[in-house]
Structures are given as C-alpha cells and as structure tokens.
Amino acid sequence: MNSIILSIFSVYIFILMGYIAKKSFKEKIDDKTITLINVYFLQVFLTFWGLLLYPIDITLFYAPSLYFVIVVFVIVLAAFGAKFLFENKKEYSIATVSVIIGNTGNLGIPLNIAIFGESSIPYTTIINLVNVFVVYTIGVFFYSRGSFDTKTSLLNIVKLPILWAAILALFLSTNHISIHKSILNMLMMGAYASMTMQLFLFGIYLYGTQIKTINKTLVVWVLVFKFLILPLTAFFVLTNTVLESMVKGIIFIELLMPLAVANVNLASLYECKPKLTTSLVFLSSLLFLAVVFLGVKIVPYL
C-alpha cells in the first residue's frame, strides 16, 4: 500500500509547484501560452517516446479493445443523459467527455506496476495508447463542440500533431523498426518536460479556481459517472469475459483512474471552461485517494 500512496503523491508535487508559481507571479504567467507549447510541441515528444518505449505486440490488443468498448458505451450513455441536464454547450461537452479521459499514463502505469508488478507494463502501455487516441479524437471533438460547430471540431482533430505522432509511432513499433538510442534520449527529454509542464499547468489553473461557485449538478454528474457508472459497467463486462485475472484487474484499475490533466489542456485550448474542468480534475483526484483502495479490493472478484 505504501508504494501505491507514493505513486499517487509523487505525481502531484509539480501541481503544487504550478499553484505556487501562479500565486506568486499572477498575470506574469500566461496560461494559454504554456498550453499551446505543451499541446502542439512537447506532447508530440511524449506521445512518440511513450509509444516507442516498449514494443507493441498486436496480440495484446484484446485487452485495450475491451477498454475501448466500455469507454464508448459510457460516453454514449453520458451524451444521452447530459442532454436533459445541461443546456449550456460547454457544460454539456464537459459532462459528456471528461469522465472517459482518465490518467492512464502518468498515474495509471506506475500504479498498476505497484499493484501487479512489471508484468503489467505491456498491457498498461497499449491501454494508454488507446486512451491517447480517445483523448485526441473523441476528447478534442467534444471539447471543441463547446465553442465551435461540428465541422470545425472535426478539423481540430486532424490539426493536432499529437495524433499523427501517435500513428507514426504505432507504425514504427508494430513493424519493429528500431530508433537510434540518441534520438530516443532526445524524445525522452521532451516527454518528461511535457509530463512536468502538464502537471505544472494543472496547478496554474487550480489557483483562483473557486469550487463552491461551480455547477453542483455537473460535479455530481461527473463524479458519479467516473466512480460509479464507469466502474460498474467495467465490472459487469469483465466478470462476463474470459480473460486472465491480472489483465482484467489492469483494465479495471485503468478505468478507475481520476480525470486526467489532459481535460484541462483541451478545455483551455478550445476555451471550454478550463477553470471548471480544473475543479473537476481536482475533485476527482481527491476522491480517487479513497476510491483506489476500494478498487484494489474489488479486483480479486473480477
């Protein structure tokens, strides 16, 4: 349990640093500039390096396929239900898509290693790959729809270099095309810079965010979907699936991850209430500290 706690808290040190930086320097720190640098440049390194770090075996795709099916079912359910509660386009977008963009990488991978050991790495890596495509296709579309029309939102998907970097990395990995170590080291530098900046940016947006002023219905909706409906759907699907118990546990834990900071990046990029999204990510991260231990106890019953 100590390793689980350390895996969680060590990630959030940079969030605290971002909060302190914004509190200290206020308007001297331009939130949008940092977002643009991270999303359009540094995250390209993170995506490329992350997908090349471990060879991708196409036979492992059954596990992330289940992950994807569960995610799609929940987002369809959320999109339908949110229509009756949220008239505001931006709140509707957040209510629909934020629940399925979990922190499967920065938090999910080390947490699964702490629970299942290093044998979990091939599965967490490829699940994170699927999540990358979910974030930069479905995620981009819905966050864009908060401010733009359908055509523009679809164009915003293909404009992001992250998606093309992921496709190229997937091609290289599945075809076992090796990359020179020096290039991988350069990619690693950019990747770690991106992860740090992403958490730092979350802390920046956290400063000045007033949780008590946000839509309480939206808060309850997102947290109930994230920590009740999504895990229950996963439990039902996984208990009725013939699959190695460890793999079921990995999928379940990955789906249990709190809202990812990527939600804040996309909300900021497309002006879809980034402060509100920051509050939801923060609240889900706090609640996760209790939920994760319950999740670990459920895993043996899958």
N, C-alpha and C positions, 0 to 999 in steps of 0.2 A: 504493500500500500504506500510505503514511503516513496518508492520510485514513481508511482502514479501522481502523487502530490507534487513531487519535484518537477515532473514532466509538465504539469499544468502551470505552476507558479513561475518557473523559469522563463516561460514564453512571455509572461506579462510584465517583465521588468522594463522592456522597451516601451510598453504602453504608458507606464508611469513616467518614463523619461519624456515622451511626447507631450504628456499632460503638463509636466513641469515647464517644459520649453515654451509651450503656448501661454501658460500663465505668466511666465517671466517676460516674454518678448511681445505678447499680444499681436497687433497687426503687422509687426515686422516679419512674421512668419506667414507666408502666403499658402493657404491650404490647397488651393486649386493647382498651383504650380507644382507642388510636391506630388499631387495626384497624377498629373499629366506625365511627369518624369517617371513615376513608378509604373503606371499602366502601359505607356507607349514605349518605354525603353527597358527599365530594369526587370520588369516581369517577363519580358521576352527571354532574358537570360535565365530566370528562374524556371520557366516552363521548359526551355530547351535542355538545360542541365538536369532538371528533375526527371525528365522522361528518358534521358540517356544514362542516368546513374546506374540503373540495373537493367540488364537485357529483358526485353518484354517477350514473354512466351505466349503465343496466340492461344495455346490450350488453356491458359489461365483466365480467359475472357468470360467463362461461365459465371464466375463469382460477381464481377462487375456488371454483367448483364442483369443479374437479379437485383443488384443495387439500382441500376437504371430503371428497371420495371417498377420497383417500389417508389422511386422518386417521381416518375411520370404519373403514376396513379395518384399520388398525394398532391401533385401540383394541379392536376385536373380537378380533383376534389376541392382544393383551395380556391382555384379560379372560379368554380361554380358557386361555392358558398359565399365568397367575398363580395359577389355582385349584390347580395341582399343587405350587406352591412356597410359598405364603403362607397359613397358616391364620388368622393374625391379621387381623381385618376391616379394620383401619386400614391395615395394610401392604399388604393386597390392593388397597384403594382407591387408595393412592398408586402402587403398581406398575402399575395399570391406566390411570389418567388423567393422571398427571404428565407422561408422555412426549409427550403431544399438546398440552400447553399451553405453547407456546413464546413467546418475547419478540418477537412480530411487530411491535409498535408502537414502544416506546422504543428498541429496538436495531435491529429489522428494517428500519424505514423509513429511518433515516439511513444504515444500512449499504448498502442497495440503491441509495440515491442516490449513495453513494460509488463503487459498482461500475458502475451502469448510467446514472447521471445523473438529472436531474429528470423525464425521461420515464417513469420507473418509478413516480412518485407515484400516479397513478390506480389502478394495479394493487395497489401495496402498501396503499393506503388501503382498498380494497374487500376484500382478503385479511384485513386486520386487522379489518374489520367482521365477516367470517365467524368469525374467531377469537374475537371478543367474544361472539358467540352460542354458540360451542363452550364457552368458559370458563364462562359463566353459565347454561348448561343442563346439558350433559354433565359439566362440571367440578364444578358445585355438587352435582349428583346423587351422583357417586361420592365426593366428599369428605364429604358428608352421610351417606352409607351407612356410613362408618367409625364413626359414632356413633349414627345413627338408623335407623328402619325405612324401607321403600320409600315409604310414603305420606307420611311427614314429609319425606323427601328431595325428593319431587316438589313438595310445598308450599313448601319452601325456595327452589325455583327461582322461583316466581311472587311470593314475598315480596320479592325483591331489586329495588329501584327501578332498578338499572342496566339490567336487561333491558327495562323499559318505556321508559326514556330512549332506549335504542338503537332501539326500534321507532318511537318518535315522531320521532327524528332521521332515521331511514331514510325515513319517510313524507314529511317536510318536504323532504329532499334530492332524492328521486326525483320529487317533484312541483314542484321548483324554486321552493319557497316561501322567499322571502328573509327573513333575520333582520336586524334593525337592528344597525348596527355597534357601538353601545354595549352591546347585550346580548351580542354575540359577544366583546367585550373582557372583559366580566364572566365569561363562560364560560371564556375563556382563562385568566384569573387562577385560577379554581378548578381547571382542568385541570393547569396547571403545579404548583400546590400538591399535587395528587393524585400526579403523577408523582414529585415530590420526596419526598413522605411515603412513597410505596410503596417507593422505594429506601432511604430512611431506616429504615423498618420492617424491611427485609431485614437491614440492618446490626445492628439491635437484636437480632433473633433469632439472628444469627450469633454474637453474643457469648455465650459459655458453651456453645456447641454443640461437642460432642466427636465428631469424625468417626470416630475409631477405635473408638467404642463402638457404632456403628450396625450394623444387619444388612448384612453384606458381600454376601450374596446379592441383597438388594434394590438395593444400589448398582450391582452388576454388571448386574443385570437392566435397571434404568432407563437406564444409560449405553449399554448395547448396543442397546436398543430405540431410544434417542434418536439415536445417532450411527452406527448400522449398519443396523438393520432399517428404520427410517423413511426414511433416505436411499436405501437400495437399492430400496425399494418406489416411492419417488418417481422414481428414475432409470428403473426399468422402465416405469412408467406414462407418464412424459414422453417417453421415447425412442420410444414407440409412439403418440404423439399428434401430430396435425398442428396446430402452433401456432407462432407467431412465436418465434424462438430467444430473444429477450430476455425474453419472457413466461415461457417455460419456466425460464429462469435465475432469474427473480424468485421463482417458485413454489418452486424447489429451495432457494434461499437462505433463504426464509421458513421452510421446513420444517426447515432445519438450525439454526435459532436455538436457543440453550440454554433450559433450563426458565425460564419467566417467574416473576417475583416474585409474580404472581397466585396461584401454587401456595401460597405462604406465607400470603397473605391468606385464602384459602379454608380451608387447613388450620388456621389459627388461629381463624377464625370458627366452624368446626364441630368444634374440638378433635380434629383428626385428625393428631396428632403433628407440630406445626409445627416443632419443633426438627429432627426427622428430615428433613422436607421442605426446611427451610433448608439442611441439609447437602447434599442432592441438587442444589438450585439452585446452590449454591456450587461444587460439584464439576463440574457440567455447564458452568458459566461458565468455569472454569479450562480444562477440556478444549477448550472451544469456541475458545479463543485459538489452538490448533494446528489444529483441525478446519476453521476458516473458510478458511484459506489453501488447504487441500486441496480444499475445496468450490468455491472460485473456479476452480481448475484443471480441475475436472470439468465446470463449466458449458458450455464450448465443445463438449462431446461429447453434449449433450442433443439 
